[in-house]
Amino acid sequence: MPATVIVGTQWGDEGKGRFTDLLSKESELVVRYQGGHNAGHTIVADGEVLQLQLVPSGILYPYVVPVIGNGVVVDPKVLIDELDMLEGRGIDTQRLRLSGNAHLIMPYHQELDMVSERFLGKNKLGTTKRGIGPAYADKAARVGIRIQDLLDEKIFAEKLDLALREKNQVLAKVYNRLPLDRDELLERYLSYRPRLEPMICDTVALIHDELETGKRVLFEGAQATFLDLDHGTYPFVTSSNPTAGGACIGAGVGPRHLDRIIGVTKAYTTRVGSGPFPAELAEGDAVGDLLVERGHEYGTNTGRRRRPGWLDAVMLRHAVRLNSLTEVALTKLDVLSPIPEVKVCVAYEVPSPSGGWERLEGFPYHQSVLHKARPVYETLPGWQAEVETVTEFDDLPPAARDYVRFIEQCAGVPVSYVAVGPSREQTVVLPVAA
């Protein structure tokens, strides 16, 4: 049975959680394949808001096995707190499976994240300061500590000693911070073992066993395409690969298994933190303020106000290529309802080598070009009617339908779902996905 991947096509915050939740109902396994607790997925179901950071969305369904794959970095305290929150709401968490090869986020990762951002000053990257980047850096440097190391106290202690030998020197001598206490860290992390040990397993074998017996598997990415470490707007990116190809590495499957790749796209664009944003609306712009307030555009984890802008079709076309998208799931169409005219960035104007400006249809690979890019907009009529109660595509206002079809035309792949409100029940399924 082929598998499905859900990815974000912008800079995150597109509403992936709702579609992961929607498609979880049709799956036996839901696998998170990268990122850490810097990603927040908000699900609204039956009037209840649930915010998840590490646990895959499939936890809400008793027949789904949620899996945290090897590509994720895990703060065990955050994971345990999230499990406690879910159990407090009557949700069974015993089905969760945790890769022994996933890497641990350690307190020195968080310390280094905070002080290095402060050290960068105006050039800071806008990280969540939760240790994600330093944990992935240690993984690449082959000095990381993995989940499975918790199962052997001697190995864990040896790896911790080796790490602290360097980290405490850096914290004390470079950043003038107090060194971390080795014995306290050892005791604290080993105290997590009893809670996590029943969940730790070979998730690669688990996923392949399910695929080979015809079970449906859903791969869930965090962040989004343009935060990808290799393909995003570097250096203003995350520390892993949220693109669809990352599912192969972060879960241990080959591309032959990936049959359906759904790109989640907001009906406009937002960005948190620093970095280029060609279609951004100016600070104080009335439409931008409306998008933020109607769309509740504040970070799930950080509470930071997101930077708003019109939909960028140049980015969307590039995301289709990078992920081999089979379809698009469109979110927050309802947010645009009061606006008389809506705009879509269909190309960029960039400085010409011979002087002046030239039109660019594709996403620029060179950072200097991207930072200077100006949006070329196409304006479409708005529908100025609320759509939250619409359940069929044909019942949307004609201008709203035209907007969706225009996005399809720009993307080159069909739109399969349209979200007309925050709840998972407020989802219009188009014939292509029926």
C-alpha positions as CSV (number, residue, x, y, z in Angstrom):
1,M,0.0,0.0,0.0
2,P,1.6,3.3,-1.0
3,A,2.0,6.0,1.5
4,T,0.9,9.7,1.8
5,V,3.1,12.7,2.7
6,I,1.8,16.0,3.9
7,V,4.1,19.0,3.6
8,G,3.8,22.8,3.9
9,T,4.5,24.8,0.8
10,Q,5.3,28.1,2.4
11,W,7.2,29.1,5.6
12,G,5.1,27.0,7.9
13,D,1.8,27.8,9.7
14,E,-0.2,26.7,6.7
15,G,-2.6,24.5,8.7
16,K,-1.0,21.1,8.1
17,G,-2.3,19.7,11.4
18,R,-5.9,19.8,10.4
19,F,-5.2,17.8,7.2
20,T,-3.0,15.4,9.0
21,D,-5.8,14.9,11.4
22,L,-8.4,14.6,8.6
23,L,-6.3,11.9,6.7
24,S,-5.3,10.1,9.9
25,K,-8.8,8.7,10.0
26,E,-7.9,6.7,6.9
27,S,-4.5,5.5,8.1
28,E,-3.1,2.9,10.4
29,L,0.2,4.7,11.1
30,V,0.9,8.4,11.3
31,V,4.6,9.1,11.3
32,R,6.3,12.4,12.2
33,Y,9.6,12.4,10.3
34,Q,11.6,15.6,11.2
35,G,11.7,18.7,13.4
36,G,11.3,19.1,17.1
37,H,9.0,20.9,19.5
38,N,9.6,24.1,17.6
39,A,6.7,23.0,15.4
40,G,3.1,23.5,16.7
41,H,0.1,21.8,15.1
42,T,-3.3,23.1,16.1
43,I,-6.3,20.8,15.6
44,V,-9.9,22.0,16.2
45,A,-12.2,19.0,16.6
46,D,-15.8,19.0,17.9
47,G,-15.2,22.5,19.2
48,E,-12.1,21.5,21.2
49,V,-8.7,23.0,20.4
50,L,-5.7,20.7,20.7
51,Q,-2.2,21.9,20.3
52,L,0.5,19.3,19.6
53,Q,4.3,19.8,19.4
54,L,5.8,16.3,19.1
55,V,3.1,13.8,19.2
56,P,1.7,13.0,15.7
57,S,-1.9,14.1,15.0
58,G,-3.1,10.5,14.7
59,I,-3.0,10.1,18.5
60,L,-6.7,11.2,18.4
61,Y,-7.9,8.0,16.8
62,P,-7.7,4.8,18.9
63,Y,-6.9,2.6,15.8
64,V,-4.0,4.7,14.7
65,V,-0.4,4.1,15.8
66,P,1.4,7.4,16.1
67,V,5.2,7.2,15.4
68,I,8.0,9.6,16.1
69,G,10.6,8.8,13.5
70,N,14.4,8.8,13.6
71,G,14.6,12.2,11.9
72,V,12.9,14.0,14.9
73,V,14.9,15.6,17.7
74,V,13.2,15.1,21.1
75,D,13.1,17.0,24.3
76,P,11.9,14.2,26.6
77,K,10.4,16.5,29.2
78,V,8.3,18.2,26.5
79,L,7.2,14.9,25.2
80,I,6.2,13.6,28.6
81,D,4.4,16.8,29.4
82,E,2.5,16.5,26.1
83,L,1.6,12.9,26.9
84,D,0.3,13.9,30.3
85,M,-1.8,16.7,28.7
86,L,-3.4,14.2,26.3
87,E,-4.0,11.6,29.0
88,G,-5.6,14.4,31.1
89,R,-8.1,14.8,28.2
90,G,-8.9,11.1,28.2
91,I,-6.7,10.2,25.1
92,D,-4.8,6.9,25.3
93,T,-1.1,7.5,24.6
94,Q,0.2,4.0,25.1
95,R,0.1,3.4,21.3
96,L,2.8,6.0,20.6
97,R,6.0,4.5,19.2
98,L,9.4,6.4,19.5
99,S,12.4,5.7,17.3
100,G,15.5,4.7,19.3
101,N,17.5,6.5,16.7
102,A,15.9,9.9,17.3
103,H,18.3,12.3,18.9
104,L,17.8,13.9,22.3
105,I,17.7,17.7,22.8
106,M,19.9,18.4,25.8
107,P,19.9,21.5,28.1
108,Y,23.2,22.6,26.7
109,H,21.5,22.7,23.2
110,Q,19.0,25.2,24.6
111,E,21.6,27.3,26.3
112,L,23.7,27.5,23.2
113,D,20.6,28.3,21.1
114,M,19.8,31.3,23.3
115,V,23.2,32.7,23.7
116,S,24.2,32.3,20.0
117,E,21.0,34.2,18.9
118,R,21.8,37.0,21.4
119,F,25.4,37.0,20.1
120,L,24.2,37.4,16.4
121,G,22.3,40.6,17.4
122,K,20.6,42.2,14.4
123,N,21.7,39.2,12.2
124,K,19.8,36.7,14.4
125,L,17.9,33.9,12.6
126,G,14.8,34.1,14.7
127,T,15.0,30.6,16.2
128,T,12.5,29.4,18.8
129,K,15.5,29.0,21.2
130,R,14.5,25.5,22.0
131,G,17.8,23.8,21.1
132,I,16.7,22.4,17.8
133,G,19.5,23.7,15.7
134,P,22.3,22.7,18.1
135,A,20.8,19.2,18.5
136,Y,20.9,18.7,14.7
137,A,24.4,20.2,14.6
138,D,25.6,17.6,17.1
139,K,23.9,14.9,15.1
140,A,25.8,15.9,12.0
141,A,29.0,16.2,14.0
142,R,28.4,12.6,15.3
143,V,28.5,13.6,19.0
144,G,24.7,13.6,19.5
145,I,23.0,11.5,22.2
146,R,20.1,9.3,21.0
147,I,16.9,8.0,22.6
148,Q,18.3,4.5,22.7
149,D,21.2,5.7,24.8
150,L,18.8,6.2,27.7
151,L,18.4,2.4,27.8
152,D,22.0,1.9,28.9
153,E,23.2,4.1,31.8
154,K,26.9,3.5,31.1
155,I,26.7,4.5,27.5
156,F,24.5,7.6,28.3
157,A,27.0,8.7,31.0
158,E,30.0,8.3,28.7
159,K,28.3,10.3,25.9
160,L,27.2,13.0,28.3
161,D,30.7,13.3,29.8
162,L,32.1,13.7,26.3
163,A,29.6,16.3,25.3
164,L,29.9,18.4,28.5
165,R,33.7,18.4,28.2
166,E,33.2,20.7,25.1
167,K,29.9,22.4,25.8
168,N,30.8,23.6,29.3
169,Q,34.0,25.1,27.9
170,V,32.1,26.9,25.2
171,L,29.4,28.2,27.6
172,A,31.9,29.4,30.2
173,K,34.7,30.7,28.1
174,V,32.9,32.0,25.0
175,Y,29.5,33.1,26.4
176,N,30.4,33.7,30.1
177,R,27.7,31.3,31.2
178,L,27.8,28.9,34.2
179,P,28.7,25.3,33.3
180,L,26.0,22.7,33.5
181,D,26.0,20.1,36.3
182,R,26.8,16.7,35.0
183,D,25.3,14.7,37.9
184,E,22.1,16.7,37.8
185,L,21.7,16.2,34.1
186,L,22.4,12.5,34.3
187,E,19.9,12.0,37.1
188,R,17.2,14.1,35.3
189,Y,17.5,12.3,31.9
190,L,17.6,8.8,33.3
191,S,14.5,9.6,35.3
192,Y,12.7,9.9,31.9
193,R,13.5,6.3,31.0
194,P,10.7,4.4,32.8
195,R,8.1,6.5,31.0
196,L,9.6,6.3,27.6
197,E,11.1,2.8,27.5
198,P,7.8,1.0,26.6
199,M,7.4,3.3,23.6
200,I,11.0,2.9,22.2
201,C,11.3,0.6,19.3
202,D,12.7,0.0,15.8
203,T,10.3,2.3,14.0
204,V,11.8,1.5,10.5
205,A,10.9,-2.1,10.9
206,L,7.4,-1.2,12.2
207,I,6.7,1.1,9.3
208,H,7.8,-1.5,6.7
209,D,5.9,-4.3,8.4
210,E,2.7,-2.2,8.1
211,L,3.4,-1.2,4.5
212,E,4.1,-4.8,3.5
213,T,0.8,-6.0,4.9
214,G,-1.2,-3.3,3.0
215,K,-1.6,-0.8,5.9
216,R,-2.0,2.9,5.1
217,V,0.8,5.1,6.3
218,L,0.7,8.9,6.6
219,F,4.0,10.8,6.9
220,E,3.7,14.2,8.7
221,G,6.2,16.9,8.3
222,A,6.8,19.9,10.5
223,Q,7.7,23.4,9.3
224,A,7.6,23.8,5.5
225,T,9.3,23.8,2.1
226,F,10.9,27.2,2.3
227,L,12.3,26.5,5.8
228,D,14.1,23.4,4.4
229,L,17.8,23.4,5.3
230,D,18.8,22.7,1.7
231,H,16.0,24.3,-0.3
232,G,14.7,27.1,1.9
233,T,15.6,30.7,2.2
234,Y,18.9,29.9,3.9
235,P,20.1,30.9,6.5
236,F,16.6,31.8,7.7
237,V,15.5,28.1,7.7
238,T,15.1,25.3,10.1
239,S,17.7,22.6,10.8
240,S,16.2,19.6,9.0
241,N,14.4,18.7,5.7
242,P,10.6,19.3,5.9
243,T,10.3,18.6,2.1
244,A,8.7,15.3,1.0
245,G,12.1,13.8,0.4
246,G,12.8,14.2,4.1
247,A,10.2,11.6,4.9
248,C,12.4,9.0,3.3
249,I,15.4,9.9,5.5
250,G,13.5,10.8,8.6
251,A,11.3,7.6,8.6
252,G,13.5,5.1,6.8
253,V,11.5,4.4,3.6
254,G,12.4,4.7,-0.1
255,P,10.6,7.0,-2.5
256,R,8.9,4.1,-4.2
257,H,6.4,4.0,-1.3
258,L,5.4,7.6,-1.6
259,D,2.3,7.7,-3.8
260,R,0.4,10.8,-2.7
261,I,2.1,14.0,-1.7
262,I,-0.2,16.8,-0.5
263,G,1.1,20.3,-0.3
264,V,-0.8,22.5,2.2
265,T,-1.1,26.1,1.1
266,K,-2.6,29.0,2.9
267,A,-4.8,31.2,0.8
268,Y,-2.4,34.0,1.6
269,T,1.2,33.9,2.9
270,T,2.7,34.4,6.4
271,R,6.2,34.2,7.8
272,V,7.5,34.2,11.4
273,G,11.0,35.5,12.2
274,S,13.6,37.0,9.9
275,G,14.2,36.4,6.2
276,P,13.1,37.6,2.7
277,F,9.4,37.8,1.9
278,P,8.7,39.3,-1.6
279,A,4.9,39.4,-1.3
280,E,4.9,40.8,2.3
281,L,2.5,43.6,3.0
282,A,4.0,46.7,4.6
283,E,3.8,47.0,8.3
284,G,0.5,48.8,9.2
285,D,-1.2,47.8,5.9
286,A,-4.9,47.5,6.6
287,V,-5.2,44.2,4.6
288,G,-2.2,42.8,6.4
289,D,-3.7,43.6,9.8
290,L,-7.0,42.1,8.7
291,L,-5.3,38.9,7.7
292,V,-3.5,38.6,11.0
293,E,-6.6,39.3,13.1
294,R,-9.1,37.1,11.1
295,G,-6.5,34.4,10.6
296,H,-5.3,34.5,14.2
297,E,-1.7,34.7,12.8
298,Y,0.3,34.2,16.0
299,G,2.8,31.4,16.5
300,T,1.4,28.3,18.2
301,N,4.5,27.9,20.3
302,T,6.0,31.4,20.5
303,G,2.9,33.7,20.3
304,R,4.9,35.9,17.8
305,R,2.9,37.9,15.3
306,R,3.3,36.5,11.8
307,R,4.3,38.7,8.9
308,P,1.4,38.7,6.4
309,G,1.4,38.9,2.6
310,W,-0.6,37.9,-0.4
311,L,-0.4,34.4,-1.9
312,D,2.9,33.8,-3.7
313,A,2.4,31.6,-6.7
314,V,6.1,31.7,-7.6
315,M,6.8,29.9,-4.3
316,L,3.9,27.5,-4.8
317,R,5.2,26.5,-8.2
318,H,8.6,25.9,-6.8
319,A,7.2,23.9,-3.9
320,V,5.3,21.7,-6.4
321,R,8.7,20.9,-8.1
322,L,10.7,20.3,-4.9
323,N,8.1,18.0,-3.3
324,S,6.6,16.3,-6.5
325,L,3.2,17.4,-5.2
326,T,0.3,15.5,-6.5
327,E,-2.2,18.0,-5.2
328,V,-2.8,21.1,-3.0
329,A,-4.9,21.5,0.1
330,L,-5.9,25.1,0.5
331,T,-6.5,26.6,4.0
332,K,-8.0,29.8,5.4
333,L,-10.1,30.7,2.4
334,D,-12.6,32.2,4.8
335,V,-10.0,34.8,6.1
336,L,-10.1,36.5,2.7
337,S,-13.9,36.8,2.6
338,P,-14.3,40.6,3.5
339,I,-11.7,41.8,1.0
340,P,-13.0,43.5,-2.2
341,E,-10.0,42.5,-4.3
342,V,-7.5,39.8,-3.7
343,K,-4.0,39.6,-5.2
344,V,-1.7,36.8,-6.2
345,C,2.0,37.2,-6.8
346,V,2.5,35.5,-10.1
347,A,6.1,36.6,-10.9
348,Y,8.9,38.8,-9.5
349,E,10.7,41.8,-10.9
350,V,14.4,41.5,-10.3
351,P,17.4,43.8,-11.1
352,S,18.6,43.2,-14.7
353,P,22.4,42.9,-15.3
354,S,22.0,45.5,-18.1
355,G,20.1,47.9,-15.8
356,G,16.4,48.3,-14.9
357,W,14.2,45.4,-14.0
358,E,13.3,42.1,-15.6
359,R,10.4,39.7,-15.0
360,L,11.3,36.4,-13.3
361,E,8.8,33.5,-13.4
362,G,10.8,31.0,-11.3
363,F,12.0,31.2,-7.7
364,P,15.5,32.8,-7.7
365,Y,18.3,30.5,-6.5
366,H,20.6,33.4,-5.6
367,Q,20.0,35.1,-2.3
368,S,21.0,38.6,-3.5
369,V,18.3,38.3,-6.3
370,L,15.7,37.1,-3.9
371,H,16.3,39.9,-1.4
372,K,15.7,42.5,-4.1
373,A,12.8,40.8,-5.7
374,R,9.6,42.8,-6.1
375,P,6.2,41.1,-6.5
376,V,4.2,41.2,-9.8
377,Y,0.5,40.9,-8.8
378,E,-2.6,39.7,-10.6
379,T,-5.7,41.1,-9.0
380,L,-8.9,39.0,-8.8
381,P,-12.3,40.1,-7.5
382,G,-13.2,39.2,-3.9
383,W,-16.4,37.5,-2.9
384,Q,-17.3,39.5,0.2
385,A,-19.4,36.8,1.6
386,E,-18.7,34.5,4.5
387,V,-18.1,30.9,3.6
388,E,-17.7,29.1,6.9
389,T,-20.9,27.0,6.5
390,V,-20.2,25.9,2.9
391,T,-19.8,22.1,2.5
392,E,-19.8,21.8,-1.3
393,F,-17.4,23.4,-3.8
394,D,-20.2,24.5,-6.1
395,D,-21.9,26.4,-3.2
396,L,-18.9,28.7,-2.8
397,P,-19.4,32.2,-4.2
398,P,-18.3,32.3,-7.9
399,A,-15.4,34.6,-7.2
400,A,-14.1,32.2,-4.4
401,R,-14.4,29.3,-6.9
402,D,-12.5,31.3,-9.4
403,Y,-9.8,32.1,-6.9
404,V,-9.3,28.4,-6.1
405,R,-9.2,27.5,-9.8
406,F,-6.6,30.3,-10.4
407,I,-4.4,28.8,-7.7
408,E,-4.7,25.4,-9.5
409,Q,-3.7,27.0,-12.7
410,C,-0.7,28.6,-11.1
411,A,0.4,25.5,-9.3
412,G,-0.1,23.1,-12.1
413,V,-1.7,20.5,-9.8
414,P,-5.3,20.2,-8.6
415,V,-6.6,21.6,-5.4
416,S,-8.1,18.7,-3.5
417,Y,-9.3,20.3,-0.3
418,V,-10.4,23.8,0.7
419,A,-10.7,24.8,4.4
420,V,-13.4,27.3,5.0
421,G,-13.0,27.6,8.8
422,P,-10.7,26.4,11.6
423,S,-12.5,23.2,12.5
424,R,-11.6,20.0,10.6
425,E,-15.3,19.7,9.9
426,Q,-15.1,22.9,7.9
427,T,-13.4,21.2,4.9
428,V,-14.7,21.1,1.4
429,V,-13.6,18.1,-0.5
430,L,-13.2,18.6,-4.2
431,P,-14.0,15.8,-6.7
432,V,-10.3,15.0,-7.3
433,A,-10.0,13.8,-3.7
434,A,-13.4,12.3,-3.3
